[in-house]
Amino acid sequence: MTPSQLLGSWSFTRTISDHRSGSDYRAVGTATFAAEPDGRIRWFEEGRLVWQAGSSTFTRTLFLAPPAEDSVDWSVTFEDGRFFHPWSADEVVHLCGRDTYRGDVDSQAIPGTGAAADCQAGWTLTWRVTGPAKDYTMRTRYLACAGPQL
């Protein structure tokens, strides 16, 4: 799956299982992937996070950056430009302080650019986070259809 195949809007459902507290969280929202003039792809998410005691809205912005001259791989950066991890179909690892993030993309049938009618087409991003401060699994299912799947 290449970053250009993600252009457009995707609905998503996210589950977060905190293994320390036993708490579960759920989020629904929309992710928009838009081409930027500098060649990057802006990855903007907005949604609502729900847990037992309440809920709140959230937004998040990342960028998919095209390969540098000395690389063939795209990379994911934070909004401020800091490197997050390579864009890869293989497992990626990101160290955050003493905590380790292990990410994995599982893509099913990804539609061509602009084809967003098939609500079965999509991909799943799973993060397993472990360390002294964190212990959780976050799984996000992105679907190529309009509106969050409640």
N, CA, C and O atoms as a GROMACS GRO file, in nm:
protein
  600
    1MET      N    1   0.085  -0.117   0.000
    1MET     CA    2   0.000   0.000   0.000
    1MET      C    3   0.090   0.123   0.000
    1MET      O    4   0.174   0.140   0.088
    2THR      N    5   0.070   0.208  -0.099
    2THR     CA    6   0.150   0.330  -0.108
    2THR      C    7   0.071   0.447  -0.051
    2THR      O    8  -0.053   0.445  -0.053
    3PRO      N    9   0.139   0.550  -0.002
    3PRO     CA   10   0.067   0.666   0.052
    3PRO      C   11  -0.030   0.729  -0.048
    3PRO      O   12  -0.135   0.780  -0.007
    4SER      N   13   0.002   0.728  -0.177
    4SER     CA   14  -0.089   0.788  -0.275
    4SER      C   15  -0.222   0.713  -0.284
    4SER      O   16  -0.322   0.771  -0.326
    5GLN      N   17  -0.224   0.586  -0.245
    5GLN     CA   18  -0.350   0.510  -0.245
    5GLN      C   19  -0.442   0.553  -0.131
    5GLN      O   20  -0.559   0.515  -0.129
    6LEU      N   21  -0.392   0.631  -0.037
    6LEU     CA   22  -0.471   0.674   0.077
    6LEU      C   23  -0.542   0.806   0.056
    6LEU      O   24  -0.626   0.845   0.137
    7LEU      N   25  -0.510   0.878  -0.052
    7LEU     CA   26  -0.569   1.010  -0.074
    7LEU      C   27  -0.722   1.004  -0.069
    7LEU      O   28  -0.784   0.915  -0.128
    8GLY      N   29  -0.781   1.099   0.003
    8GLY     CA   30  -0.926   1.105   0.019
    8GLY      C   31  -0.963   1.092   0.165
    8GLY      O   32  -0.879   1.104   0.254
    9SER      N   33  -1.091   1.068   0.190
    9SER     CA   34  -1.142   1.056   0.327
    9SER      C   35  -1.174   0.912   0.360
    9SER      O   36  -1.225   0.836   0.277
   10TRP      N   37  -1.142   0.875   0.483
   10TRP     CA   38  -1.166   0.741   0.535
   10TRP      C   39  -1.238   0.754   0.668
   10TRP      O   40  -1.206   0.842   0.747
   11SER      N   41  -1.334   0.668   0.693
   11SER     CA   42  -1.391   0.662   0.827
   11SER      C   43  -1.302   0.568   0.908
   11SER      O   44  -1.236   0.480   0.853
   12PHE      N   45  -1.302   0.586   1.039
   12PHE     CA   46  -1.225   0.492   1.121
   12PHE      C   47  -1.296   0.463   1.252
   12PHE      O   48  -1.374   0.542   1.304
   13THR      N   49  -1.264   0.344   1.302
   13THR     CA   50  -1.305   0.300   1.435
   13THR      C   51  -1.178   0.256   1.506
   13THR      O   52  -1.100   0.178   1.453
   14ARG      N   53  -1.158   0.308   1.627
   14ARG     CA   54  -1.035   0.278   1.702
   14ARG      C   55  -1.072   0.219   1.837
   14ARG      O   56  -1.163   0.268   1.905
   15THR      N   57  -1.003   0.114   1.877
   15THR     CA   58  -1.017   0.059   2.011
   15THR      C   59  -0.881   0.069   2.080
   15THR      O   60  -0.777   0.045   2.020
   16ILE      N   61  -0.885   0.103   2.207
   16ILE     CA   62  -0.764   0.111   2.289
   16ILE      C   63  -0.789   0.028   2.414
   16ILE      O   64  -0.882   0.054   2.489
   17SER      N   65  -0.704  -0.071   2.435
   17SER     CA   66  -0.714  -0.156   2.554
   17SER      C   67  -0.593  -0.129   2.642
   17SER      O   68  -0.480  -0.162   2.607
   18ASP      N   69  -0.618  -0.067   2.758
   18ASP     CA   70  -0.512  -0.038   2.854
   18ASP      C   71  -0.492  -0.164   2.938
   18ASP      O   72  -0.580  -0.200   3.017
   19HIS      N   73  -0.379  -0.230   2.922
   19HIS     CA   74  -0.355  -0.358   2.989
   19HIS      C   75  -0.324  -0.342   3.138
   19HIS      O   76  -0.336  -0.438   3.213
   20ARG      N   77  -0.284  -0.224   3.180
   20ARG     CA   78  -0.255  -0.201   3.322
   20ARG      C   79  -0.382  -0.176   3.401
   20ARG      O   80  -0.404  -0.236   3.506
   21SER      N   81  -0.467  -0.086   3.350
   21SER     CA   82  -0.586  -0.049   3.426
   21SER      C   83  -0.706  -0.137   3.392
   21SER      O   84  -0.802  -0.141   3.468
   22GLY      N   85  -0.700  -0.206   3.280
   22GLY     CA   86  -0.815  -0.285   3.236
   22GLY      C   87  -0.921  -0.200   3.167
   22GLY      O   88  -1.029  -0.250   3.135
   23SER      N   89  -0.891  -0.073   3.144
   23SER     CA   90  -0.987   0.018   3.080
   23SER      C   91  -0.986   0.000   2.928
   23SER      O   92  -0.884  -0.031   2.868
   24ASP      N   93  -1.104   0.020   2.870
   24ASP     CA   94  -1.119   0.015   2.725
   24ASP      C   95  -1.174   0.147   2.676
   24ASP      O   96  -1.259   0.208   2.741
   25TYR      N   97  -1.124   0.191   2.562
   25TYR     CA   98  -1.165   0.316   2.499
   25TYR      C   99  -1.205   0.285   2.356
   25TYR      O  100  -1.157   0.189   2.295
   26ARG      N  101  -1.293   0.369   2.302
   26ARG     CA  102  -1.337   0.353   2.163
   26ARG      C  103  -1.345   0.491   2.101
   26ARG      O  104  -1.390   0.586   2.163
   27ALA      N  105  -1.301   0.500   1.977
   27ALA     CA  106  -1.308   0.626   1.904
   27ALA      C  107  -1.366   0.600   1.766
   27ALA      O  108  -1.342   0.495   1.706
   28VAL      N  109  -1.441   0.696   1.716
   28VAL     CA  110  -1.488   0.694   1.578
   28VAL      C  111  -1.459   0.830   1.519
   28VAL      O  112  -1.459   0.931   1.590
   29GLY      N  113  -1.433   0.832   1.390
   29GLY     CA  114  -1.404   0.960   1.328
   29GLY      C  115  -1.373   0.947   1.181
   29GLY      O  116  -1.406   0.847   1.116
   30THR      N  117  -1.308   1.051   1.128
   30THR     CA  118  -1.272   1.058   0.988
   30THR      C  119  -1.125   1.093   0.975
   30THR      O  120  -1.075   1.180   1.046
   31ALA      N  121  -1.057   1.025   0.886
   31ALA     CA  122  -0.918   1.055   0.853
   31ALA      C  123  -0.916   1.105   0.709
   31ALA      O  124  -0.972   1.043   0.619
   32THR      N  125  -0.850   1.219   0.688
   32THR     CA  126  -0.838   1.276   0.554
   32THR      C  127  -0.692   1.279   0.515
   32THR      O  128  -0.608   1.330   0.588
   33PHE      N  129  -0.662   1.225   0.399
   33PHE     CA  130  -0.528   1.225   0.344
   33PHE      C  131  -0.529   1.318   0.223
   33PHE      O  132  -0.598   1.293   0.125
   34ALA      N  133  -0.451   1.427   0.232
   34ALA     CA  134  -0.453   1.529   0.127
   34ALA      C  135  -0.311   1.562   0.083
   34ALA      O  136  -0.220   1.577   0.165
   35ALA      N  137  -0.293   1.574  -0.048
   35ALA     CA  138  -0.162   1.608  -0.104
   35ALA      C  139  -0.130   1.753  -0.072
   35ALA      O  140  -0.213   1.842  -0.087
   36GLU      N  141  -0.007   1.776  -0.028
   36GLU     CA  142   0.045   1.910   0.002
   36GLU      C  143   0.133   1.956  -0.116
   36GLU      O  144   0.187   1.873  -0.188
   37PRO      N  145   0.146   2.088  -0.134
   37PRO     CA  146   0.230   2.138  -0.245
   37PRO      C  147   0.375   2.091  -0.241
   37PRO      O  148   0.440   2.083  -0.345
   38ASP      N  149   0.428   2.060  -0.122
   38ASP     CA  150   0.568   2.019  -0.110
   38ASP      C  151   0.588   1.869  -0.132
   38ASP      O  152   0.699   1.819  -0.114
   39GLY      N  153   0.482   1.796  -0.172
   39GLY     CA  154   0.493   1.653  -0.199
   39GLY      C  155   0.453   1.564  -0.083
   39GLY      O  156   0.435   1.443  -0.101
   40ARG      N  157   0.440   1.622   0.036
   40ARG     CA  158   0.395   1.542   0.150
   40ARG      C  159   0.245   1.516   0.139
   40ARG      O  160   0.174   1.581   0.062
   41ILE      N  161   0.199   1.421   0.218
   41ILE     CA  162   0.055   1.393   0.230
   41ILE      C  163   0.016   1.422   0.374
   41ILE      O  164   0.072   1.364   0.468
   42ARG      N  165  -0.080   1.513   0.392
   42ARG     CA  166  -0.127   1.549   0.526
   42ARG      C  167  -0.227   1.444   0.571
   42ARG      O  168  -0.321   1.412   0.498
   43TRP      N  169  -0.207   1.388   0.692
   43TRP     CA  170  -0.293   1.285   0.751
   43TRP      C  171  -0.361   1.351   0.870
   43TRP      O  172  -0.301   1.365   0.977
   44PHE      N  173  -0.486   1.390   0.852
   44PHE     CA  174  -0.559   1.462   0.956
   44PHE      C  175  -0.674   1.375   1.006
   44PHE      O  176  -0.755   1.326   0.927
   45GLU      N  177  -0.680   1.356   1.138
   45GLU     CA  178  -0.789   1.279   1.198
   45GLU      C  179  -0.868   1.367   1.292
   45GLU      O  180  -0.813   1.451   1.364
   46GLU      N  181  -0.999   1.346   1.291
   46GLU     CA  182  -1.086   1.410   1.390
   46GLU      C  183  -1.192   1.309   1.429
   46GLU      O  184  -1.242   1.233   1.346
   47GLY      N  185  -1.226   1.311   1.558
   47GLY     CA  186  -1.324   1.214   1.603
   47GLY      C  187  -1.364   1.236   1.747
   47GLY      O  188  -1.336   1.340   1.807
   48ARG      N  189  -1.430   1.134   1.801
   48ARG     CA  190  -1.476   1.137   1.940
   48ARG      C  191  -1.426   1.011   2.009
   48ARG      O  192  -1.448   0.900   1.960
   49LEU      N  193  -1.360   1.030   2.124
   49LEU     CA  194  -1.311   0.922   2.207
   49LEU      C  195  -1.409   0.902   2.322
   49LEU      O  196  -1.449   0.997   2.388
   50VAL      N  197  -1.448   0.776   2.343
   50VAL     CA  198  -1.548   0.743   2.446
   50VAL      C  199  -1.486   0.642   2.541
   50VAL      O  200  -1.419   0.548   2.498
   51TRP      N  201  -1.508   0.662   2.671
   51TRP     CA  202  -1.466   0.568   2.774
   51TRP      C  203  -1.575   0.562   2.878
   51TRP      O  204  -1.673   0.636   2.870
   52GLN      N  205  -1.559   0.476   2.976
   52GLN     CA  206  -1.665   0.452   3.074
   52GLN      C  207  -1.712   0.580   3.143
   52GLN      O  208  -1.831   0.595   3.169
   53ALA      N  209  -1.620   0.671   3.173
   53ALA     CA  210  -1.655   0.791   3.250
   53ALA      C  211  -1.694   0.910   3.163
   53ALA      O  212  -1.732   1.014   3.217
   54GLY      N  213  -1.685   0.899   3.031
   54GLY     CA  214  -1.720   1.015   2.950
   54GLY      C  215  -1.670   1.006   2.808
   54GLY      O  216  -1.647   0.897   2.755
   55SER      N  217  -1.654   1.123   2.746
   55SER     CA  218  -1.607   1.129   2.609
   55SER      C  219  -1.549   1.267   2.581
   55SER      O  220  -1.574   1.363   2.654
   56SER      N  221  -1.471   1.275   2.474
   56SER     CA  222  -1.420   1.404   2.430
   56SER      C  223  -1.386   1.396   2.282
   56SER      O  224  -1.363   1.288   2.228
   57THR      N  225  -1.382   1.512   2.218
   57THR     CA  226  -1.342   1.518   2.078
   57THR      C  227  -1.190   1.529   2.071
   57THR      O  228  -1.125   1.570   2.168
   58PHE      N  229  -1.134   1.492   1.957
   58PHE     CA  230  -0.989   1.502   1.939
   58PHE      C  231  -0.956   1.527   1.793
   58PHE      O  232  -1.037   1.499   1.704
   59THR      N  233  -0.838   1.579   1.769
   59THR     CA  234  -0.781   1.589   1.635
   59THR      C  235  -0.634   1.547   1.644
   59THR      O  236  -0.572   1.552   1.751
   60ARG      N  237  -0.581   1.506   1.531
   60ARG     CA  238  -0.441   1.468   1.523
   60ARG      C  239  -0.395   1.490   1.381
   60ARG      O  240  -0.467   1.458   1.286
   61THR      N  241  -0.275   1.545   1.364
   61THR     CA  242  -0.217   1.565   1.232
   61THR      C  243  -0.080   1.500   1.225
   61THR      O  244   0.006   1.525   1.310
   62LEU      N  245  -0.060   1.418   1.124
   62LEU     CA  246   0.068   1.360   1.089
   62LEU      C  247   0.093   1.391   0.942
   62LEU      O  248   0.004   1.440   0.872
   63PHE      N  249   0.213   1.364   0.895
   63PHE     CA  250   0.243   1.378   0.753
   63PHE      C  251   0.313   1.254   0.703
   63PHE      O  252   0.393   1.194   0.774
   64LEU      N  253   0.283   1.216   0.580
   64LEU     CA  254   0.356   1.113   0.509
   64LEU      C  255   0.451   1.188   0.417
   64LEU      O  256   0.407   1.260   0.326
   65ALA      N  257   0.581   1.172   0.439
   65ALA     CA  258   0.682   1.247   0.364
   65ALA      C  259   0.744   1.157   0.258
   65ALA      O  260   0.778   1.042   0.286
   66PRO      N  261   0.758   1.210   0.136
   66PRO     CA  262   0.818   1.128   0.029
   66PRO      C  263   0.964   1.095   0.060
   66PRO      O  264   1.026   1.159   0.145
   67PRO      N  265   1.017   0.996  -0.009
   67PRO     CA  266   1.155   0.956   0.017
   67PRO      C  267   1.254   1.071  -0.002
   67PRO      O  268   1.240   1.153  -0.092
   68ALA      N  269   1.354   1.075   0.086
   68ALA     CA  270   1.463   1.170   0.069
   68ALA      C  271   1.554   1.118  -0.041
   68ALA      O  272   1.538   1.005  -0.088
   69GLU      N  273   1.649   1.199  -0.083
   69GLU     CA  274   1.739   1.159  -0.192
   69GLU      C  275   1.812   1.029  -0.165
   69GLU      O  276   1.837   0.952  -0.258
   70ASP      N  277   1.846   1.003  -0.040
   70ASP     CA  278   1.924   0.884  -0.006
   70ASP      C  279   1.838   0.767   0.040
   70ASP      O  280   1.888   0.673   0.101
   71SER      N  281   1.706   0.771   0.010
   71SER     CA  282   1.616   0.667   0.058
   71SER      C  283   1.511   0.636  -0.048
   71SER      O  284   1.486   0.716  -0.138
   72VAL      N  285   1.450   0.520  -0.036
   72VAL     CA  286   1.340   0.483  -0.125
   72VAL      C  287   1.209   0.476  -0.047
   72VAL      O  288   1.103   0.453  -0.105
   73ASP      N  289   1.217   0.495   0.084
   73ASP     CA  290   1.100   0.479   0.170
   73ASP      C  291   1.036   0.612   0.208
   73ASP      O  292   1.104   0.712   0.231
   74TRP      N  293   0.904   0.611   0.213
   74TRP     CA  294   0.830   0.722   0.268
   74TRP      C  295   0.848   0.718   0.419
   74TRP      O  296   0.887   0.614   0.474
   75SER      N  297   0.820   0.828   0.488
   75SER     CA  298   0.826   0.828   0.633
   75SER      C  299   0.705   0.900   0.689
   75SER      O  300   0.641   0.980   0.621
   76VAL      N  301   0.674   0.870   0.813
   76VAL     CA  302   0.566   0.937   0.885
   76VAL      C  303   0.632   1.035   0.981
   76VAL      O  304   0.724   0.999   1.055
   77THR      N  305   0.584   1.159   0.979
   77THR     CA  306   0.637   1.260   1.070
   77THR      C  307   0.524   1.317   1.154
   77THR      O  308   0.407   1.313   1.116
   78PHE      N  309   0.563   1.371   1.269
   78PHE     CA  310   0.467   1.444   1.350
   78PHE      C  311   0.437   1.577   1.282
   78PHE      O  312   0.506   1.616   1.187
   79GLU      N  313   0.336   1.646   1.330
   79GLU     CA  314   0.297   1.773   1.270
   79GLU      C  315   0.412   1.874   1.270
   79GLU      O  316   0.423   1.955   1.178
   80ASP      N  317   0.496   1.870   1.373
   80ASP     CA  318   0.607   1.965   1.382
   80ASP      C  319   0.730   1.924   1.300
   80ASP      O  320   0.833   1.991   1.305
   81GLY      N  321   0.719   1.814   1.224
   81GLY     CA  322   0.826   1.771   1.136
   81GLY      C  323   0.919   1.665   1.193
   81GLY      O  324   1.002   1.612   1.120
   82ARG      N  325   0.908   1.634   1.322
   82ARG     CA  326   0.993   1.529   1.380
   82ARG      C  327   0.959   1.393   1.319
   82ARG      O  328   0.842   1.363   1.294
   83PHE      N  329   1.061   1.314   1.296
   83PHE     CA  330   1.044   1.179   1.242
   83PHE      C  331   0.968   1.092   1.342
   83PHE      O  332   0.996   1.095   1.461
   84PHE      N  333   0.871   1.014   1.292
   84PHE     CA  334   0.796   0.919   1.376
   84PHE      C  335   0.842   0.777   1.343
   84PHE      O  336   0.894   0.706   1.429
   85HIS      N  337   0.822   0.735   1.218
   85HIS     CA  338   0.865   0.601   1.176
   85HIS      C  339   0.859   0.591   1.024
   85HIS      O  340   0.796   0.674   0.959
   86PRO      N  341   0.926   0.490   0.967
   86PRO     CA  342   0.915   0.471   0.822
   86PRO      C  343   0.774   0.423   0.787
   86PRO      O  344   0.710   0.355   0.868
   87TRP      N  345   0.727   0.456   0.669
   87TRP     CA  346   0.600   0.402   0.619
   87TRP      C  347   0.634   0.267   0.558
   87TRP      O  348   0.708   0.259   0.460
   88SER      N  349   0.581   0.161   0.616
   88SER     CA  350   0.620   0.028   0.575
   88SER      C  351   0.507  -0.071   0.597
   88SER      O  352   0.426  -0.056   0.688
   89ALA      N  353   0.503  -0.173   0.512
   89ALA     CA  354   0.407  -0.282   0.533
   89ALA      C  355   0.458  -0.377   0.641
   89ALA      O  356   0.382  -0.461   0.691
   90ASP      N  357   0.586  -0.364   0.676
   90ASP     CA  358   0.644  -0.447   0.781
   90ASP      C  359   0.624  -0.378   0.916
   90ASP      O  360   0.582  -0.262   0.921
   91GLU      N  361   0.655  -0.449   1.023
   91GLU     CA  362   0.647  -0.389   1.156
   91GLU      C  363   0.743  -0.271   1.166
   91GLU      O  364   0.856  -0.277   1.117
   92VAL      N  365   0.696  -0.164   1.229
   92VAL     CA  366   0.782  -0.049   1.256
   92VAL      C  367   0.795  -0.033   1.407
   92VAL      O  368   0.707  -0.073   1.482
   93VAL      N  369   0.906   0.027   1.449
   93VAL     CA  370   0.931   0.047   1.591
   93VAL      C  371   0.964   0.194   1.613
   93VAL      O  372   1.042   0.253   1.539
   94HIS      N  373   0.903   0.253   1.716
   94HIS     CA  374   0.930   0.390   1.755
   94HIS      C  375   0.957   0.392   1.904
   94HIS      O  376   0.875   0.346   1.984
   95LEU      N  377   1.073   0.445   1.942
   95LEU     CA  378   1.106   0.458   2.084
   95LEU      C  379   1.064   0.596   2.130
   95LEU      O  380   1.100   0.697   2.069
   96CYS      N  381   0.989   0.599   2.238
   96CYS     CA  382   0.940   0.725   2.295
   96CYS      C  383   0.980   0.724   2.443
   96CYS      O  384   0.912   0.665   2.526
   97GLY      N  385   1.091   0.790   2.473
   97GLY     CA  386   1.145   0.778   2.608
   97GLY      C  387   1.184   0.634   2.632
   97GLY      O  388   1.257   0.575   2.552
   98ARG      N  389   1.135   0.576   2.741
   98ARG     CA  390   1.165   0.436   2.771
   98ARG      C  391   1.055   0.341   2.723
   98ARG      O  392   1.062   0.221   2.746
   99ASP      N  393   0.952   0.395   2.656
   99ASP     CA  394   0.843   0.313   2.604
   99ASP      C  395   0.869   0.279   2.458
   99ASP      O  396   0.930   0.356   2.384
  100THR      N  397   0.822   0.162   2.417
  100THR     CA  398   0.840   0.114   2.280
  100THR      C  399   0.706   0.099   2.212
  100THR      O  400   0.615   0.033   2.263
  101TYR      N  401   0.693   0.160   2.093
  101TYR     CA  402   0.575   0.148   2.010
  101TYR      C  403   0.609   0.054   1.895
  101TYR      O  404   0.705   0.078   1.821
  102ARG      N  405   0.532  -0.053   1.879
  102ARG     CA  406   0.548  -0.145   1.768
  102ARG      C  407   0.421  -0.137   1.684
  102ARG      O  408   0.312  -0.171   1.731
  103GLY      N  409   0.437  -0.093   1.560
  103GLY     CA  410   0.322  -0.074   1.472
  103GLY      C  411   0.321  -0.170   1.357
  103GLY      O  412   0.426  -0.215   1.310
  104ASP      N  413   0.201  -0.202   1.312
  104ASP     CA  414   0.185  -0.296   1.201
  104ASP      C  415   0.064  -0.254   1.118
  104ASP      O  416  -0.044  -0.229   1.172
  105VAL      N  417   0.083  -0.246   0.986
  105VAL     CA  418  -0.026  -0.214   0.894
  105VAL      C  419  -0.072  -0.342   0.827
  105VAL      O  420   0.009  -0.419   0.775
  106ASP      N  421  -0.202  -0.365   0.828
  106ASP     CA  422  -0.262  -0.479   0.760
  106ASP      C  423  -0.359  -0.422   0.658
  106ASP      O  424  -0.464  -0.369   0.694
  107SER      N  425  -0.325  -0.433   0.530
  107SER     CA  426  -0.412  -0.376   0.426
  107SER      C  427  -0.491  -0.485   0.358
  107SER      O  428  -0.439  -0.591   0.322
  108GLN      N  429  -0.618  -0.457   0.340
  108GLN     CA  430  -0.704  -0.544   0.262
  108GLN      C  431  -0.710  -0.485   0.122
  108GLN      O  432  -0.613  -0.422   0.079
  109ALA      N  433  -0.818  -0.502   0.051
  109ALA     CA  434  -0.832  -0.445  -0.083
  109ALA      C  435  -0.841  -0.293  -0.071
  109ALA      O  436  -0.939  -0.240  -0.020
  110ILE      N  437  -0.739  -0.225  -0.118
  110ILE     CA  438  -0.736  -0.079  -0.115
  110ILE      C  439  -0.786  -0.030  -0.250
  110ILE      O  440  -0.734  -0.070  -0.354
  111PRO      N  441  -0.888   0.057  -0.249
  111PRO     CA  442  -0.939   0.107  -0.377
  111PRO      C  443  -0.838   0.200  -0.442
  111PRO      O  444  -0.748   0.252  -0.376
  112GLY      N  445  -0.853   0.222  -0.571
  112GLY     CA  446  -0.770   0.320  -0.641
  112GLY      C  447  -0.803   0.459  -0.591
  112GLY      O  448  -0.905   0.479  -0.524
  113THR      N  449  -0.720   0.554  -0.622
  113THR     CA  450  -0.740   0.692  -0.578
  113THR      C  451  -0.878   0.740  -0.617
  113THR      O  452  -0.918   0.727  -0.733
  114GLY      N  453  -0.951   0.794  -0.522
  114GLY     CA  454  -1.082   0.851  -0.548
  114GLY      C  455  -1.197   0.751  -0.538
  114GLY      O  456  -1.313   0.793  -0.539
  115ALA      N  457  -1.170   0.624  -0.529
  115ALA     CA  458  -1.276   0.524  -0.521
  115ALA      C  459  -1.306   0.499  -0.374
  115ALA      O  460  -1.235   0.423  -0.308
  116ALA      N  461  -1.412   0.563  -0.323
  116ALA     CA  462  -1.442   0.551  -0.181
  116ALA      C  463  -1.579   0.491  -0.155
  116ALA      O  464  -1.636   0.514  -0.048
  117ALA      N  465  -1.634   0.416  -0.250
  117ALA     CA  466  -1.769   0.365  -0.232
  117ALA      C  467  -1.773   0.229  -0.164
  117ALA      O  468  -1.876   0.191  -0.108
  118ASP      N  469  -1.664   0.155  -0.168
  118ASP     CA  470  -1.662   0.020  -0.113
  118ASP      C  471  -1.627   0.023   0.035
  118ASP      O  472  -1.511   0.041   0.071
  119CYS      N  473  -1.728   0.005   0.121
  119CYS     CA  474  -1.705   0.014   0.265
  119CYS      C  475  -1.634  -0.109   0.320
  119CYS      O  476  -1.604  -0.113   0.440
  120GLN      N  477  -1.606  -0.208   0.239
  120GLN     CA  478  -1.529  -0.323   0.285
  120GLN      C  479  -1.380  -0.303   0.262
  120GLN      O  480  -1.297  -0.367   0.328
  121ALA      N  481  -1.344  -0.214   0.170
  121ALA     CA  482  -1.203  -0.188   0.143
  121ALA      C  483  -1.145  -0.108   0.258
  121ALA      O  484  -1.208  -0.013   0.305
  122GLY      N  485  -1.028  -0.145   0.302
  122GLY     CA  486  -0.970  -0.070   0.410
  122GLY      C  487  -0.838  -0.127   0.457
  122GLY      O  488  -0.778  -0.213   0.392
  123TRP      N  489  -0.795  -0.077   0.570
  123TRP     CA  490  -0.669  -0.120   0.628
  123TRP      C  491  -0.677  -0.100   0.778
  123TRP      O  492  -0.757  -0.022   0.828
  124THR      N  493  -0.592  -0.173   0.848
  124THR     CA  494  -0.590  -0.168   0.994
  124THR      C  495  -0.449  -0.133   1.040
  124THR      O  496  -0.351  -0.189   0.990
  125LEU      N  497  -0.440  -0.041   1.133
  125LEU     CA  498  -0.313  -0.002   1.193
  125LEU      C  499  -0.318  -0.042   1.340
  125LEU      O  500  -0.405   0.005   1.414
  126THR      N  501  -0.226  -0.127   1.383
  126THR     CA  502  -0.222  -0.174   1.521
  126THR      C  503  -0.092  -0.128   1.585
  126THR      O  504   0.017  -0.147   1.530
  127TRP      N  505  -0.104  -0.068   1.703
  127TRP     CA  506   0.012  -0.030   1.783
  127TRP      C  507   0.009  -0.108   1.913
  127TRP      O  508  -0.093  -0.110   1.982
  128ARG      N  509   0.120  -0.171   1.947
  128ARG     CA  510   0.138  -0.237   2.077
  128ARG      C  511   0.244  -0.156   2.150
  128ARG      O  512   0.358  -0.149   2.106
  129VAL      N  513   0.205  -0.094   2.260
  129VAL     CA  514   0.292  -0.002   2.331
  129VAL      C  515   0.325  -0.060   2.468
  129VAL      O  516   0.235  -0.093   2.546
  130THR      N  517   0.455  -0.073   2.497
  130THR     CA  518   0.498  -0.129   2.624
  130THR      C  519   0.613  -0.046   2.681
  130THR      O  520   0.688   0.019   2.607
  131GLY      N  521   0.625  -0.050   2.811
  131GLY     CA  522   0.735   0.019   2.877
  131GLY      C  523   0.696   0.055   3.019
  131GLY      O  524   0.590   0.014   3.068
  132PRO      N  525   0.780   0.130   3.085
  132PRO     CA  526   0.751   0.165   3.224
  132PRO      C  527   0.631   0.258   3.241
  132PRO      O  528   0.567   0.257   3.346
  133ALA      N  529   0.600   0.339   3.140
  133ALA     CA  530   0.488   0.434   3.154
  133ALA      C  531   0.360   0.387   3.085
  133ALA      O  532   0.251   0.434   3.120
  134LYS      N  533   0.371   0.295   2.988
  134LYS     CA  534   0.254   0.258   2.908
  134LYS      C  535   0.249   0.109   2.883
  134LYS      O  536   0.352   0.042   2.874
  135ASP      N  537   0.127   0.057   2.871
  135ASP     CA  538   0.105  -0.082   2.834
  135ASP      C  539  -0.035  -0.091   2.774
  135ASP      O  540  -0.132  -0.115   2.845
  136TYR      N  541  -0.043  -0.072   2.642
  136TYR     CA  542  -0.175  -0.076   2.578
  136TYR      C  543  -0.164  -0.124   2.435
  136TYR      O  544  -0.056  -0.124   2.376
  137THR      N  545  -0.278  -0.164   2.379
  137THR     CA  546  -0.290  -0.199   2.238
  137THR      C  547  -0.392  -0.105   2.177
  137THR      O  548  -0.503  -0.090   2.230
  138MET      N  549  -0.356  -0.042   2.066
  138MET     CA  550  -0.448   0.047   1.994
  138MET      C  551  -0.464  -0.006   1.853
  138MET      O  552  -0.366  -0.020   1.779
  139ARG      N  553  -0.587  -0.035   1.815
  139ARG     CA  554  -0.617  -0.088   1.682
  139ARG      C  555  -0.714   0.007   1.613
  139ARG      O  556  -0.821   0.037   1.666
  140THR      N  557  -0.675   0.055   1.494
  140THR     CA  558  -0.759   0.145   1.418
  140THR      C  559  -0.792   0.081   1.285
  140THR      O  560  -0.703   0.040   1.211
  141ARG      N  561  -0.920   0.073   1.254
  141ARG     CA  562  -0.969   0.017   1.128
  141ARG      C  563  -1.018   0.133   1.042
  141ARG      O  564  -1.112   0.203   1.078
  142TYR      N  565  -0.952   0.153   0.927
  142TYR     CA  566  -0.987   0.259   0.833
  142TYR      C  567  -1.068   0.199   0.720
  142TYR      O  568  -1.028   0.099   0.660
  143LEU      N  569  -1.183   0.259   0.690
  143LEU     CA  570  -1.270   0.210   0.584
  143LEU      C  571  -1.291   0.319   0.479
  143LEU      O  572  -1.307   0.437   0.513
  144ALA      N  573  -1.291   0.280   0.352
  144ALA     CA  574  -1.303   0.374   0.242
  144ALA      C  575  -1.450   0.404   0.212
  144ALA      O  576  -1.499   0.372   0.104
  145CYS      N  577  -1.519   0.464   0.308
  145CYS     CA  578  -1.657   0.505   0.286
  145CYS      C  579  -1.684   0.627   0.371
  145CYS      O  580  -1.614   0.652   0.469
  146ALA      N  581  -1.785   0.702   0.335
  146ALA     CA  582  -1.814   0.827   0.404
  146ALA      C  583  -1.872   0.804   0.543
  146ALA      O  584  -1.955   0.715   0.562
  147GLY      N  585  -1.829   0.884   0.638
  147GLY     CA  586  -1.888   0.885   0.771
  147GLY      C  587  -1.834   0.776   0.861
  147GLY      O  588  -1.805   0.666   0.815
  148PRO      N  589  -1.820   0.807   0.990
  148PRO     CA  590  -1.770   0.707   1.085
  148PRO      C  591  -1.867   0.592   1.102
  148PRO      O  592  -1.989   0.612   1.099
  149GLN      N  593  -1.813   0.473   1.120
  149GLN     CA  594  -1.895   0.354   1.142
  149GLN      C  595  -1.919   0.338   1.291
  149GLN      O  596  -1.827   0.300   1.363
  150LEU      N  597  -2.037   0.366   1.338
  150LEU     CA  598  -2.068   0.360   1.481
  150LEU      C  599  -2.101   0.219   1.524
  150LEU      O  600  -2.129   0.195   1.641
   0.00000   0.00000   0.00000
